[in-house]
Amino acid sequence: MTRNTWILIVALVVLGGGYAYRFTDWFSPPKIQIDVVTRPSGRPGRDADTLPTLFMLDRDYPVRGIRVVAVSNVPPEEIGKPVWQLVASEKSEAVRGFEYGDTFPGTKTVLNPHKLEPDGVYRIEFESGRFKGEREFHVQAQGAAAE
């Protein structure tokens, strides 16, 4: 093969690899879709000031880690700090949905759930194996209309 043929082959491989990296999801970790619902659930919530916050996942995932972080509309000393955190201590149970502050077999609580501020903005980060997902959510005050 000539030098020009090798140059064309290398250019084709580089362009193809760049395309696959930039325009496909082959090299990115799988994402977990998280839906957040705040509405009266018929059972007593953790806090009388806010509606219960429920998280629903797109399928069953064993819990490797859950972390909720304060983002905005909270006291300044809480911004950026975790308000609830769980990690897996052994093989954990697969879950599809849970409420803020729930515990699961096979997990240990790193940080007990703090009281959520009405109208506060928080971010949940959920991990399961190599799957990860995150979502920002608003906490609604008791008596507010559900989303």
C-alpha positions in Angstrom: 0.0 0.0 0.0 1.1 3.5 -0.7 1.6 6.3 1.7 -1.5 8.1 0.5 -3.6 5.0 1.1 -2.4 4.8 4.7 -3.1 8.5 5.3 -6.7 8.1 4.0 -7.3 5.0 6.2 -6.0 6.8 9.3 -8.1 9.9 8.5 -11.2 7.7 8.0 -10.7 5.9 11.3 -10.1 9.2 13.2 -13.2 10.9 11.6 -15.3 7.8 12.3 -14.2 7.6 15.9 -14.8 11.3 16.4 -18.3 11.0 15.0 -19.1 7.9 17.2 -17.8 9.7 20.3 -19.6 13.0 19.6 -22.9 12.0 18.1 -23.7 8.6 19.7 -24.1 7.5 23.3 -21.8 4.5 23.0 -19.2 6.0 25.4 -21.5 7.7 27.9 -22.7 6.0 31.0 -26.4 4.9 31.0 -28.7 7.5 32.5 -31.6 6.9 34.9 -34.7 8.8 34.3 -36.1 10.2 37.6 -39.6 11.7 37.9 -40.5 13.7 41.0 -44.1 14.1 42.3 -45.2 16.2 45.2 -48.8 15.6 46.2 -50.8 14.5 49.1 -50.3 10.7 49.5 -52.9 9.9 52.1 -50.3 8.9 54.6 -48.6 11.2 57.1 -45.5 12.9 55.6 -42.2 13.6 57.2 -43.0 17.2 57.7 -46.3 19.0 58.3 -45.1 22.1 56.3 -44.5 20.4 52.9 -46.2 17.9 50.7 -44.6 14.4 50.5 -41.9 14.2 47.8 -42.0 11.0 45.8 -39.3 9.8 43.3 -40.1 7.4 40.5 -37.5 5.7 38.4 -37.9 4.4 34.8 -37.3 0.8 35.9 -36.1 -1.2 39.0 -32.6 -0.3 40.1 -30.6 -1.7 43.1 -29.6 1.3 45.2 -25.8 2.1 45.2 -26.3 5.7 46.5 -28.9 8.4 46.9 -28.0 12.0 47.7 -30.3 15.1 47.9 -28.5 18.5 47.8 -30.0 21.9 48.5 -29.8 24.2 45.4 -31.7 27.4 46.0 -34.5 29.1 47.9 -33.1 27.7 51.1 -31.1 29.4 53.9 -27.7 30.4 52.6 -25.8 28.0 54.9 -27.6 25.0 53.3 -26.9 25.8 49.6 -24.8 23.1 48.1 -24.8 20.9 51.1 -26.5 17.4 51.2 -29.7 17.2 53.2 -30.1 13.4 52.9 -27.6 10.6 51.8 -27.7 6.8 51.6 -25.1 4.4 50.4 -25.2 0.7 49.8 -23.6 -1.4 52.6 -24.2 -4.7 50.9 -26.4 -6.0 48.1 -29.4 -3.6 48.2 -33.0 -4.1 47.2 -34.1 -3.0 43.7 -36.5 -0.1 43.9 -38.7 1.7 41.3 -40.0 4.4 43.5 -39.5 5.9 47.0 -40.3 8.8 49.2 -37.8 11.4 50.5 -36.2 9.9 53.6 -37.1 6.3 53.0 -34.5 3.6 53.9 -34.0 0.3 52.1 -32.5 -3.1 53.2 -28.8 -3.3 52.3 -28.2 0.5 52.6 -26.9 2.6 55.4 -27.8 6.2 56.1 -24.8 8.6 55.9 -26.9 11.7 56.6 -30.4 11.5 58.1 -33.0 13.4 56.1 -33.3 17.1 57.0 -36.5 19.1 56.9 -37.2 20.3 53.4 -38.0 24.0 53.0 -41.3 24.9 51.3 -40.6 26.4 47.9 -37.0 25.2 48.1 -35.2 23.8 45.1 -33.2 20.6 45.6 -31.3 18.1 43.4 -31.5 14.3 43.8 -28.6 12.2 42.6 -29.3 8.4 42.2 -26.6 5.8 41.5 -27.0 2.1 40.6 -24.0 0.2 39.3 -22.7 2.2 36.3 -26.1 3.9 35.9 -26.6 7.4 37.2 -29.4 10.0 37.2 -30.1 13.4 38.7 -33.0 15.8 38.7 -33.8 19.1 40.3 -37.1 19.4 42.0 -39.2 22.0 43.9 -40.7 21.3 47.3 -44.3 22.5 47.7 -45.9 23.8 50.8 -48.8 22.0 52.4 -52.0 23.3 50.7 -50.2 24.2 47.5 -51.5 22.9 44.1 -49.7 19.7 43.0 -47.6 19.8 39.8 
